[in-house]
Structure formats: C-alpha cells, structure tokens
Amino acid sequence: MIAPQIVMVDAPRVRRDDPETSHHAADGNNITGARAEVLWFLSIEPLADHELYARYEADSRMVGDTHLFTPQRLRTARAELVATGKVQFAGYYGLTPTGGRTRVWSIT
C-alpha cells in the first residue's frame, strides 16, 4: 500500500514513510521561488521547458557557482502553474536540442 502524500498549501510533497533524506530535501525546496522564476521568464516570451532552464541558467542571479533550481524543479513549477491556470500551452511546438517535439508555454 502506498502512503498518501502529505500536502499542505504550497508545501513540498513528502510521504510519511519516505526516508529522512527526502524530508530534508523537501524542506529545502523553494516552491514559491521556483514558480516566480517560471512566471518571470515566461512574462518575457513563450518558452519550452528546456529553453526556460537555459534562460534561467544564463541569468546572473546565482548563489555562488550554483543555481537555486534544477531543470526538474522548474519543470515541476511550470506544471504546477499549468494546473492552477497561470500558465498554458501556447498552441505551438518547438524542438528540443536533440530534435524532438516539445510544447511551448506562455502565461495565461
């Protein structure tokens, strides 16, 4: 049996029986900050997920030599914003660096 997720408003999702390391990792997630980054970059232009991370990576707002968010965290934040109706499929596709088709996202 899979334990239900513990979900508080804007809280990282961790199951009660997940290892302690998962709880520590979730505590370190800045969900609101990741969503704000996605909205900021999409306010400039519609982007695919890989383009969104490339813009973020090129941006100068870093902590030391590392970025605060991984590609996965920004992709998840974008999906959360789609679920809340703040971001939508722009209606057209782009290409990934390997030539695959990918959705382009925009602010609603």
Secondary structure, DSSP 8 states (H G I E B T S, - for coil): ----EE--TT---EETTS-HHHHHHHHH--HHHHHHHHHHHHHHS-B-HHHHHHHHHHSS--BTTB-S--HHHHHHHHHHHHHTTSEEEEEEEEE-TTS-EEEEEEE-
